[in-house]
Amino acid sequence: MSVLGRATKHLERVPRPGTLVTRKLRQLAFPLVAPTTPRGAEPPAKERRSGADYDTEWARSFRARWTRTVLLESVLRPTAAAIARPRRRGIDRLADLRDLRGPHGAARPVIFCANHHSHVDTPIVLTSIPEPWRYQVFVGAAADYFFRNRVTGAAASLLLNAIPIERATVTRRSADLAASLIDEGWSMLIFPEGGRSPDGWGQDFRGGAAYLARRTGAPVVPIHLSGTDRILPKGAKRLRPGPTTVTFGDPIHAEDGEDTRRLATRIEAAVAALADEHTSDWYAARVRAHAGETPGLSGPDGPSWRRAWALGERSPRNRRKAAWPN
């Protein structure tokens, strides 16, 4: 046999990459990694751990709740006071709800619905919600933003007790999770607009809060936030500290036979009335609400400069307070 023939025969005996050596390595790694899928079998779908599929159950354990309470009082509250100096109004309107008992004898859970201008809205509202709901509330947060990966999802779950909510449409998973938490005695904070205002004016309310109110029977507490659009508007990267106002409205209960769309309209009208009350006074706002003349949250139609001009005119600093009637 020639030298070339002997060399060729020797090379044939050497294990080729991807055959024997690869199989041996895979066998050694099997206890540490998932086994491979046999040929002819359909591989299982990969389990998602972000977005709407993020599991937040751990955030309601005793340790997580205790940590969140400490962070709320030691970090969020001083920060909100320093940046926003929130003025809280209308808390007395919730007095009747304090006496209503829910599951396990605790205070009856409610759904807090607020307009949305800025990322600072959530900590300001959470630190403004009075007892007995303050430490028993979860937040409906955008799944595609706050739960886009496991790091942001863990931070939102621990700090805000947030659960993922789809913005485009409320999925069955999100709705079932929110409804089950409300049935267990948790209150909910939700921003029905589905996202921050791009120009300081409100957006149309979606039906998620109304649907949950009808499904669980929980009352809805409308909330109007003012001033947060100047602190950190959408797209801004720098904070501008300034005063804010958090106004709580009268609780809203779903009526017999009332559909979700009509209830959502009533919730939006209640928040608009609170905005009118903030820019004028309680009596004038009540008169306009009774006459069906409450200015809407969405502002006037027209170019951006016109909407910005109208927003400045709506500011309480530029509007004359109506005199109290004799």
C-alpha positions as CSV (number, residue, x, y, z in Angstrom):
1,M,0.0,0.0,0.0
2,S,1.3,3.4,-0.9
3,V,2.0,6.1,1.5
4,L,-1.0,8.1,0.2
5,G,-3.3,5.1,0.7
6,R,-2.1,4.5,4.3
7,A,-2.7,8.2,5.1
8,T,-6.2,8.2,3.6
9,K,-7.1,5.1,5.6
10,H,-5.8,6.7,8.8
11,L,-7.9,9.8,8.2
12,E,-11.0,7.7,7.8
13,R,-10.6,6.4,11.3
14,V,-10.5,9.9,12.9
15,P,-13.9,10.9,14.3
16,R,-15.4,13.6,12.2
17,P,-16.7,16.8,13.8
18,G,-20.3,16.7,14.5
19,T,-20.6,12.9,14.9
20,L,-19.1,11.0,17.8
21,V,-17.4,13.8,19.6
22,T,-20.5,16.0,19.4
23,R,-22.7,13.2,20.7
24,K,-20.4,12.5,23.6
25,L,-20.4,16.2,24.6
26,R,-24.2,16.4,24.4
27,Q,-24.5,13.4,26.6
28,L,-22.2,14.9,29.2
29,A,-24.2,18.2,29.1
30,F,-27.7,16.6,29.3
31,P,-28.1,17.0,33.1
32,L,-27.4,20.7,32.7
33,V,-29.4,21.6,29.6
34,A,-32.7,20.5,28.2
35,P,-32.6,17.3,26.1
36,T,-32.8,17.5,22.3
37,T,-36.0,16.9,20.4
38,P,-36.1,13.5,18.6
39,R,-36.3,13.5,14.9
40,G,-39.8,13.4,13.6
41,A,-41.2,15.1,16.7
42,E,-42.4,18.7,16.7
43,P,-40.3,20.8,19.0
44,P,-42.2,22.4,21.9
45,A,-43.0,26.1,21.8
46,K,-40.6,28.2,23.7
47,E,-42.1,29.6,26.9
48,R,-42.1,33.4,26.9
49,R,-41.1,35.2,30.0
50,S,-41.7,38.8,29.0
51,G,-44.5,40.9,27.7
52,A,-48.0,39.8,28.6
53,D,-46.7,36.4,29.6
54,Y,-44.5,37.7,32.4
55,D,-45.4,36.0,35.7
56,T,-46.0,38.5,38.5
57,E,-47.3,36.2,41.2
58,W,-44.0,36.5,43.2
59,A,-44.5,40.2,43.5
60,R,-47.5,39.7,45.9
61,S,-45.6,37.4,48.3
62,F,-45.1,38.6,51.9
63,R,-41.4,39.5,51.3
64,A,-42.1,41.4,48.1
65,R,-45.0,43.3,49.7
66,W,-42.9,44.3,52.7
67,T,-40.1,45.5,50.5
68,R,-42.5,47.5,48.3
69,T,-44.0,49.2,51.4
70,V,-40.5,50.2,52.6
71,L,-39.6,51.5,49.1
72,L,-43.0,53.4,48.8
73,E,-42.5,55.2,52.1
74,S,-38.7,55.7,52.0
75,V,-38.1,56.3,48.2
76,L,-41.3,57.1,46.2
77,R,-43.0,59.4,48.7
78,P,-40.0,61.7,49.4
79,T,-39.1,61.7,45.7
80,A,-42.7,62.6,44.7
81,A,-42.9,65.3,47.3
82,A,-39.6,66.9,46.2
83,I,-40.3,66.7,42.4
84,A,-44.1,67.2,42.2
85,R,-45.2,68.7,45.5
86,P,-48.7,67.1,45.0
87,R,-51.7,68.8,46.3
88,R,-54.5,66.3,47.1
89,R,-58.1,67.2,46.8
90,G,-61.4,65.3,47.1
91,I,-60.2,62.5,49.4
92,D,-63.3,63.1,51.5
93,R,-65.4,61.8,48.6
94,L,-64.1,58.3,49.4
95,A,-65.4,58.4,53.0
96,D,-68.4,56.2,52.2
97,L,-66.2,53.5,50.5
98,R,-64.1,53.1,53.7
99,D,-67.0,51.4,55.5
100,L,-67.7,48.9,52.7
101,R,-66.2,45.5,53.4
102,G,-64.7,43.2,50.8
103,P,-63.2,39.7,50.9
104,H,-61.8,38.6,54.3
105,G,-63.3,41.7,56.0
106,A,-60.9,44.1,54.3
107,A,-61.9,47.3,52.7
108,R,-63.8,46.8,49.5
109,P,-61.5,46.9,46.4
110,V,-61.9,49.8,44.0
111,I,-60.6,50.7,40.5
112,F,-58.7,54.0,40.4
113,C,-58.9,55.5,36.9
114,A,-56.7,58.5,36.1
115,N,-55.6,60.5,33.0
116,H,-52.1,59.9,31.8
117,H,-49.5,62.5,30.9
118,S,-46.1,61.3,32.3
119,H,-44.1,58.5,33.8
120,V,-44.3,60.3,37.1
121,D,-48.1,59.8,37.2
122,T,-47.9,56.4,38.7
123,P,-45.7,57.2,41.8
124,I,-47.7,60.4,42.4
125,V,-51.0,58.5,42.4
126,L,-49.7,55.6,44.4
127,T,-48.4,57.9,47.1
128,S,-51.7,59.9,47.1
129,I,-54.1,57.0,47.4
130,P,-55.4,57.1,51.0
131,E,-55.7,54.2,53.5
132,P,-56.9,51.5,53.5
133,W,-56.2,51.0,49.8
134,R,-52.6,52.3,49.5
135,Y,-50.8,49.1,50.4
136,Q,-53.3,46.8,48.7
137,V,-53.2,48.1,45.1
138,F,-51.7,46.8,41.9
139,V,-51.1,48.8,38.6
140,G,-52.1,47.8,35.1
141,A,-49.0,48.6,33.1
142,A,-48.3,48.4,29.4
143,A,-46.9,44.9,28.6
144,D,-44.9,46.1,25.6
145,Y,-43.1,48.8,27.6
146,F,-42.7,47.9,31.2
147,F,-42.4,44.1,30.6
148,R,-40.4,44.2,27.4
149,N,-37.7,42.1,29.1
150,R,-37.2,40.3,32.4
151,V,-35.2,43.1,34.0
152,T,-37.8,45.9,33.5
153,G,-40.6,43.4,34.3
154,A,-39.0,42.5,37.7
155,A,-38.5,46.2,38.5
156,A,-42.1,47.2,37.7
157,S,-43.5,44.2,39.5
158,L,-41.5,44.8,42.7
159,L,-41.7,48.6,42.9
160,L,-45.2,49.2,41.5
161,N,-46.9,45.8,41.9
162,A,-47.6,46.1,38.2
163,I,-49.2,43.4,36.0
164,P,-48.9,43.4,32.2
165,I,-51.8,44.7,30.2
166,E,-52.0,44.7,26.4
167,R,-52.5,48.3,25.1
168,A,-54.2,47.4,21.8
169,T,-56.8,45.2,23.3
170,V,-57.4,43.6,26.7
171,T,-56.5,39.9,26.3
172,R,-58.2,37.2,28.2
173,R,-55.1,36.5,30.2
174,S,-54.7,40.1,31.3
175,A,-58.4,40.4,32.1
176,D,-58.6,37.2,34.0
177,L,-55.5,38.1,36.1
178,A,-56.8,41.6,36.9
179,A,-60.3,40.3,37.8
180,S,-59.0,37.5,40.0
181,L,-56.8,40.0,41.9
182,I,-59.8,42.4,42.4
183,D,-61.9,39.4,43.6
184,E,-59.1,38.6,46.1
185,G,-59.4,42.1,47.6
186,W,-56.7,44.0,45.6
187,S,-57.6,47.5,44.3
188,M,-56.4,48.5,40.9
189,L,-54.8,51.6,39.4
190,I,-55.3,51.9,35.6
191,F,-54.8,54.6,33.0
192,P,-57.7,54.0,30.5
193,E,-56.0,56.2,27.8
194,G,-53.6,53.3,27.2
195,G,-50.5,55.6,27.0
196,R,-49.1,59.0,27.8
197,S,-50.6,62.1,26.2
198,P,-48.4,63.4,23.3
199,D,-49.3,67.1,23.7
200,G,-50.8,67.6,27.1
201,W,-54.4,67.0,26.1
202,G,-56.3,63.8,26.9
203,Q,-57.0,60.8,24.7
204,D,-60.1,58.7,24.4
205,F,-60.7,56.3,27.2
206,R,-60.6,52.6,26.4
207,G,-63.0,50.1,27.8
208,G,-60.7,48.0,30.0
209,A,-61.6,49.7,33.3
210,A,-65.3,49.7,32.5
211,Y,-65.2,46.0,31.6
212,L,-63.5,45.1,34.9
213,A,-65.9,47.2,36.9
214,R,-68.9,45.4,35.3
215,R,-67.3,42.0,35.7
216,T,-66.2,42.4,39.4
217,G,-68.7,44.9,40.7
218,A,-65.9,47.1,42.0
219,P,-66.7,50.8,42.1
220,V,-64.6,53.2,39.9
221,V,-62.9,56.2,41.5
222,P,-62.0,58.8,38.8
223,I,-58.8,60.8,39.3
224,H,-57.5,63.8,37.5
225,L,-53.8,64.7,37.4
226,S,-52.6,68.2,36.6
227,G,-49.1,69.5,36.3
228,T,-47.3,66.2,35.5
229,D,-47.1,67.1,31.8
230,R,-44.8,70.0,32.7
231,I,-42.6,67.8,34.9
232,L,-41.8,65.1,32.4
233,P,-43.8,65.2,29.2
234,K,-43.7,62.4,26.7
235,G,-40.3,62.4,24.9
236,A,-38.5,64.5,27.5
237,K,-35.3,63.3,29.1
238,R,-35.0,65.9,31.9
239,L,-37.2,66.4,34.9
240,R,-38.6,69.9,35.6
241,P,-39.9,69.9,39.2
242,G,-43.1,71.8,39.7
243,P,-46.5,71.7,41.6
244,T,-49.1,69.1,40.8
245,T,-52.7,68.4,41.8
246,V,-54.4,65.1,42.3
247,T,-58.2,65.3,42.4
248,F,-60.3,62.4,43.5
249,G,-63.9,62.2,42.2
250,D,-67.1,60.6,43.5
251,P,-67.2,56.8,43.1
252,I,-69.0,55.5,40.0
253,H,-71.0,52.2,40.1
254,A,-72.0,50.2,37.1
255,E,-75.8,50.4,36.6
256,D,-78.0,47.4,35.9
257,G,-77.9,46.6,32.2
258,E,-75.3,49.2,31.5
259,D,-72.8,48.1,28.8
260,T,-69.1,48.6,28.8
261,R,-69.1,51.5,26.3
262,R,-71.6,53.6,28.2
263,L,-69.7,53.0,31.5
264,A,-66.4,54.0,29.9
265,T,-68.1,57.2,28.6
266,R,-69.3,58.0,32.1
267,I,-65.8,57.5,33.6
268,E,-64.2,59.7,31.0
269,A,-66.9,62.4,31.6
270,A,-66.2,62.2,35.4
271,V,-62.4,62.8,34.8
272,A,-63.2,65.7,32.5
273,A,-65.5,67.2,35.1
274,L,-62.6,67.0,37.6
275,A,-60.3,68.7,35.1
276,D,-62.9,71.5,34.7
277,E,-63.2,71.8,38.5
278,H,-59.4,72.2,38.8
279,T,-59.3,75.0,36.2
280,S,-62.3,76.9,37.4
281,D,-64.1,76.0,40.7
282,W,-66.4,73.3,42.1
283,Y,-69.7,75.2,41.6
284,A,-69.1,76.3,38.0
285,A,-67.9,72.8,37.1
286,R,-71.0,71.3,38.6
287,V,-73.2,73.7,36.6
288,R,-71.5,72.8,33.3
289,A,-71.6,69.1,34.1
290,H,-75.4,69.3,34.8
291,A,-75.9,71.1,31.6
292,G,-73.8,68.7,29.6
293,E,-71.3,71.4,28.7
294,T,-68.1,70.1,30.4
295,P,-65.1,70.7,28.2
296,G,-63.7,67.4,26.9
297,L,-60.3,66.1,27.8
298,S,-59.2,65.8,24.1
299,G,-59.1,69.5,23.5
300,P,-60.0,71.4,20.3
301,D,-59.5,70.2,16.8
302,G,-56.8,72.0,14.8
303,P,-53.0,72.4,14.3
304,S,-50.6,71.8,17.2
305,W,-50.1,75.5,17.9
306,R,-53.8,76.0,18.3
307,R,-54.0,73.1,20.7
308,A,-51.0,74.4,22.7
309,W,-52.6,77.9,22.9
310,A,-55.8,76.4,24.1
311,L,-54.0,74.3,26.7
312,G,-52.4,77.5,28.1
313,E,-55.7,79.2,28.3
314,R,-57.1,76.2,30.2
315,S,-54.4,76.6,32.9
316,P,-55.7,77.7,36.2
317,R,-53.1,80.4,36.3
318,N,-54.7,82.0,33.2
319,R,-58.4,81.5,34.0
320,R,-60.4,83.8,36.2
321,K,-62.0,82.1,39.1
322,A,-65.8,82.5,39.0
323,A,-67.3,84.3,42.0
324,W,-69.4,82.2,44.4
325,P,-73.1,83.0,43.8
326,N,-75.0,85.0,46.3
